[in-house]
Amino acid sequence: MEGGIRQPDHPMTKECRVGTQLHGQGVKRSFDDSKQFSRLFTSRVQGISIASLYFVEVFSGTAGLTAEVRRLGCQRSTGIGAHVTKQVKAPVKRLDLSDEAGQTLLWRILKDPRVFAAHLGPHVGHLPGPGRSVKSFGLHPLPLRSDKFPDGLANLPPRDQAHVDTANKLYKFSGEILAYCTKHGIICSLENPARSHMWNMPFLKSPLQGLSSQLQEVLFHHCMLGSKRRKRTKLLVNHCCFSHFRRECENAHEHDAWGTLPQGGQLLMKWSTHMGYVESGQPV
């Protein structure tokens, strides 16, 4: 793991660079219980070549992050997703994580001692089935949650209730993975829009009870990382290597408008065309 790793274009590959920098060292962190995490992480990566380490991107979409980590040398890294399309940029294992069998297989992957980092990005587009697409629900679908009822509104139609139940199951599973990684020295980040109801869900919070001193929130606008839209994202992380993400927009530049655009005879929400991170003009 010594030297020879060039500066990554993708900001999230800081996760991988941390593995390189900490070979045989401790980790200087700003959270409580940092020494315990440092010991666990160091024992996990020490003596293992970077080519043998795994990064796991859960709800990976096109697996752009996985592709960047593999480019740095972690060639065994993989994405996990319910849908695998021709647009994927790295290997993706197709698993339905709303299903017990899919979750069991993912736990088997995560418990491999060579896994050193994981990223979770659950959102509606990663749900099995059609999700709440413009085609299925129209341009202005009715809300399924609220600040008062983040787990779902009462008396929803059966189709919407099924959608909410599946999403809640995935959010709970995401919390369980973040908790596991934090307890076992695996660098982990959980991502969602800053205003997402996910952050207030008991489904997510329950698995994370007792870990608040080891977790930290990171907020940033995508336009400060090269995007053309002022999308504000929140990360919940267990390592200080994500601190460099804190870049709030100062409104000193123009932003592309939100809305819909035609593509392939259908209307797509503009956010769906820009789901990855960019920095210095490098799309992912």
C-alpha positions as CSV (number, residue, x, y, z in Angstrom):
1,M,0.0,0.0,0.0
2,E,3.0,2.3,0.0
3,G,3.1,5.3,-2.4
4,G,2.5,5.4,-6.1
5,I,-1.2,6.3,-5.8
6,R,-2.0,9.4,-7.9
7,Q,-4.4,12.1,-6.7
8,P,-7.9,10.9,-7.5
9,D,-10.4,13.0,-9.6
10,H,-13.4,11.7,-7.7
11,P,-13.8,13.3,-4.2
12,M,-15.3,10.2,-2.6
13,T,-12.1,8.2,-3.4
14,K,-10.7,9.9,-0.3
15,E,-12.0,6.8,1.4
16,C,-9.6,4.7,-0.6
17,R,-6.7,7.1,-0.1
18,V,-7.2,6.9,3.7
19,G,-6.5,3.2,3.5
20,T,-3.3,4.0,1.7
21,Q,-2.2,6.6,4.2
22,L,-3.0,4.6,7.3
23,H,-1.1,1.5,6.5
24,G,0.6,0.6,9.7
25,Q,-0.5,3.9,11.4
26,G,-3.1,5.2,13.8
27,V,-5.9,7.5,12.6
28,K,-6.1,11.0,14.0
29,R,-9.9,11.7,14.3
30,S,-12.1,14.4,15.8
31,F,-14.8,12.1,17.1
32,D,-15.0,10.4,20.5
33,D,-13.9,6.7,20.7
34,S,-11.5,7.5,17.8
35,K,-8.7,5.4,19.1
36,Q,-10.8,2.3,19.2
37,F,-11.9,2.8,15.6
38,S,-8.3,3.5,14.6
39,R,-7.2,0.2,16.1
40,L,-9.9,-1.7,14.4
41,F,-9.2,-0.1,11.0
42,T,-5.5,-0.5,11.2
43,S,-5.7,-4.2,12.2
44,R,-8.1,-4.6,9.2
45,V,-5.8,-3.2,6.5
46,Q,-2.3,-3.7,8.0
47,G,-0.2,-6.1,6.0
48,I,-2.8,-6.4,3.1
49,S,-2.0,-5.1,-0.3
50,I,-4.3,-2.4,-1.7
51,A,-5.1,-4.8,-4.6
52,S,-6.6,-7.2,-2.1
53,L,-8.8,-4.7,-0.3
54,Y,-12.6,-4.4,-1.0
55,F,-14.7,-1.2,-1.3
56,V,-18.4,-1.9,-1.4
57,E,-20.8,0.7,-2.9
58,V,-24.4,-0.2,-1.9
59,F,-27.2,1.2,-4.0
60,S,-24.5,1.9,-6.6
61,G,-26.5,3.0,-9.6
62,T,-23.9,3.3,-12.4
63,A,-21.1,2.4,-9.9
64,G,-19.1,5.5,-10.8
65,L,-17.6,5.6,-7.3
66,T,-16.7,2.0,-7.5
67,A,-15.0,2.6,-10.8
68,E,-12.8,5.3,-9.3
69,V,-11.8,3.2,-6.3
70,R,-10.9,0.4,-8.6
71,R,-8.8,2.8,-10.7
72,L,-6.8,3.5,-7.5
73,G,-5.9,-0.1,-7.2
74,C,-8.7,-1.8,-5.2
75,Q,-9.6,-4.0,-8.1
76,R,-11.9,-6.3,-6.1
77,S,-14.3,-3.4,-5.3
78,T,-17.9,-3.9,-6.4
79,G,-21.2,-2.1,-6.6
80,I,-24.5,-3.5,-5.2
81,G,-27.8,-2.7,-6.8
82,A,-31.3,-3.9,-7.6
83,H,-30.9,-2.8,-11.2
84,V,-27.8,-3.4,-13.5
85,T,-27.9,-1.5,-16.7
86,K,-25.6,-1.1,-19.7
87,Q,-24.5,2.3,-18.2
88,V,-22.6,0.7,-15.3
89,K,-18.9,1.8,-15.1
90,A,-17.7,-1.1,-12.8
91,P,-18.9,-4.6,-11.8
92,V,-22.2,-4.5,-10.0
93,K,-23.7,-7.5,-8.2
94,R,-27.5,-7.6,-8.6
95,L,-29.2,-8.0,-5.2
96,D,-32.7,-7.1,-4.1
97,L,-31.9,-5.7,-0.7
98,S,-35.6,-5.4,0.2
99,D,-35.5,-9.2,0.2
100,E,-34.1,-11.2,3.1
101,A,-32.0,-13.4,0.8
102,G,-30.4,-10.3,-0.8
103,Q,-29.6,-8.8,2.6
104,T,-28.0,-12.1,3.7
105,L,-25.8,-12.2,0.6
106,L,-24.7,-8.6,1.2
107,W,-23.8,-9.3,4.9
108,R,-21.7,-12.2,3.7
109,I,-19.8,-9.7,1.5
110,L,-19.4,-7.0,4.2
111,K,-18.1,-9.5,6.7
112,D,-15.2,-10.3,4.5
113,P,-12.1,-9.2,6.5
114,R,-10.7,-7.5,3.4
115,V,-13.6,-4.9,3.2
116,F,-12.2,-1.6,4.4
117,A,-14.8,0.9,3.2
118,A,-18.4,1.2,2.2
119,H,-20.8,3.8,0.8
120,L,-24.6,3.8,1.0
121,G,-26.8,6.0,-1.2
122,P,-30.4,4.7,-0.8
123,H,-32.9,6.6,-2.8
124,V,-36.2,6.0,-4.6
125,G,-34.5,5.1,-7.9
126,H,-32.8,2.1,-6.2
127,L,-36.0,0.5,-5.1
128,P,-36.9,-2.8,-6.8
129,G,-39.6,-2.3,-9.5
130,P,-40.6,0.9,-11.3
131,G,-40.4,3.2,-8.2
132,R,-42.2,6.6,-8.3
133,S,-41.2,7.6,-11.8
134,V,-42.7,10.5,-13.8
135,K,-44.3,7.9,-16.1
136,S,-45.9,6.0,-13.3
137,F,-46.9,8.8,-10.9
138,G,-47.0,12.0,-13.0
139,L,-44.9,15.2,-12.8
140,H,-46.3,16.1,-9.4
141,P,-46.8,12.9,-7.3
142,L,-48.5,13.3,-4.0
143,P,-46.2,13.2,-1.0
144,L,-45.9,10.0,0.9
145,R,-44.2,11.4,4.0
146,S,-44.0,14.6,6.0
147,D,-41.9,16.1,8.7
148,K,-44.4,14.9,11.3
149,F,-44.7,11.4,9.7
150,P,-41.3,10.7,8.2
151,D,-42.0,6.9,8.2
152,G,-45.1,7.5,5.9
153,L,-48.4,9.2,5.9
154,A,-51.5,7.3,7.2
155,N,-54.1,5.8,4.9
156,L,-52.0,5.7,1.8
157,P,-53.3,3.8,-1.3
158,P,-52.0,0.2,-1.4
159,R,-49.5,0.9,-4.1
160,D,-48.0,3.9,-2.3
161,Q,-48.0,2.0,1.0
162,A,-46.1,-0.8,-0.5
163,H,-43.6,1.7,-1.9
164,V,-43.1,3.3,1.5
165,D,-42.8,-0.1,3.3
166,T,-40.1,-1.2,0.9
167,A,-38.2,2.1,1.3
168,N,-38.4,2.0,5.1
169,K,-36.9,-1.5,5.0
170,L,-34.0,-0.3,2.9
171,Y,-33.4,2.7,5.2
172,K,-33.4,0.5,8.2
173,F,-30.9,-1.9,6.5
174,S,-28.7,1.1,5.7
175,G,-28.6,2.1,9.3
176,E,-27.7,-1.5,10.3
177,I,-24.8,-1.5,7.8
178,L,-23.5,1.9,9.0
179,A,-23.6,0.6,12.6
180,Y,-21.8,-2.6,11.7
181,C,-19.1,-0.7,9.9
182,T,-18.6,1.7,12.8
183,K,-18.3,-1.2,15.3
184,H,-15.8,-3.1,13.1
185,G,-13.4,-0.5,11.8
186,I,-14.8,-0.1,8.3
187,I,-14.9,3.5,6.9
188,C,-18.5,4.1,6.0
189,S,-20.6,7.0,4.5
190,L,-24.4,7.2,4.2
191,E,-25.7,9.7,1.7
192,N,-29.1,11.4,1.0
193,P,-30.4,14.8,0.1
194,A,-30.1,17.2,3.1
195,R,-33.8,17.6,3.3
196,S,-34.6,13.9,3.0
197,H,-37.1,12.5,5.5
198,M,-34.8,9.6,5.9
199,W,-32.7,11.5,8.4
200,N,-35.6,11.7,10.8
201,M,-36.8,8.1,10.5
202,P,-36.9,5.9,13.5
203,F,-36.2,3.1,11.0
204,L,-32.8,4.6,10.4
205,K,-32.1,6.0,13.9
206,S,-32.8,2.8,15.8
207,P,-29.8,0.8,14.6
208,L,-27.5,3.8,15.3
209,Q,-28.5,4.2,18.9
210,G,-25.4,4.6,21.1
211,L,-23.1,5.5,18.2
212,S,-23.7,9.3,18.1
213,S,-20.2,10.0,19.5
214,Q,-18.7,8.1,16.6
215,L,-20.7,9.6,13.8
216,Q,-20.6,13.1,12.1
217,E,-22.7,15.0,9.7
218,V,-21.2,16.5,6.6
219,L,-23.3,19.0,4.4
220,F,-22.3,20.3,1.0
221,H,-23.7,21.7,-2.2
222,H,-22.9,19.8,-5.4
223,C,-22.3,23.0,-7.3
224,M,-19.2,23.5,-5.2
225,L,-17.8,20.2,-6.5
226,G,-18.4,21.0,-10.2
227,S,-22.1,20.3,-10.7
228,K,-24.3,22.8,-12.4
229,R,-27.1,22.5,-9.9
230,R,-27.4,23.7,-6.3
231,K,-28.2,20.3,-4.8
232,R,-27.5,20.1,-1.1
233,T,-26.5,16.7,0.2
234,K,-25.9,15.3,3.6
235,L,-23.5,12.5,4.6
236,L,-23.5,10.7,7.9
237,V,-20.0,9.3,8.3
238,N,-17.8,7.5,10.8
239,H,-14.4,9.0,9.7
240,C,-13.0,12.5,9.5
241,C,-11.7,11.9,5.9
242,F,-15.0,13.3,4.6
243,S,-14.5,16.8,6.3
244,H,-13.1,18.3,3.0
245,F,-16.6,17.9,1.6
246,R,-18.0,20.8,3.6
247,R,-18.5,23.3,0.8
248,E,-21.6,25.5,1.1
249,C,-22.7,27.5,-2.0
250,E,-22.1,31.2,-1.7
251,N,-24.3,32.0,-4.7
252,A,-21.4,33.5,-6.6
253,H,-22.2,31.5,-9.7
254,E,-25.1,30.6,-11.9
255,H,-27.1,27.4,-11.5
256,D,-29.0,25.2,-14.0
257,A,-32.7,25.2,-13.4
258,W,-34.6,22.2,-12.1
259,G,-37.6,20.6,-13.8
260,T,-38.1,18.0,-16.5
261,L,-36.5,17.3,-19.9
262,P,-37.5,15.0,-22.8
263,Q,-35.4,11.9,-23.4
264,G,-36.2,8.9,-25.4
265,G,-39.8,9.9,-25.8
266,Q,-40.3,10.2,-22.1
267,L,-40.0,13.0,-19.5
268,L,-37.3,12.7,-17.0
269,M,-36.7,14.8,-13.9
270,K,-33.5,16.8,-14.4
271,W,-32.0,15.5,-11.1
272,S,-32.0,12.0,-12.6
273,T,-29.5,13.1,-15.2
274,H,-26.9,14.2,-12.7
275,M,-26.7,11.7,-9.8
276,G,-23.0,11.4,-9.5
277,Y,-20.3,13.7,-8.1
278,V,-18.0,15.8,-10.2
279,E,-14.9,17.7,-9.4
280,S,-12.7,19.8,-11.8
281,G,-14.9,18.8,-14.7
282,Q,-14.6,15.1,-14.1
283,P,-18.0,13.4,-14.4
284,V,-18.7,10.1,-12.6
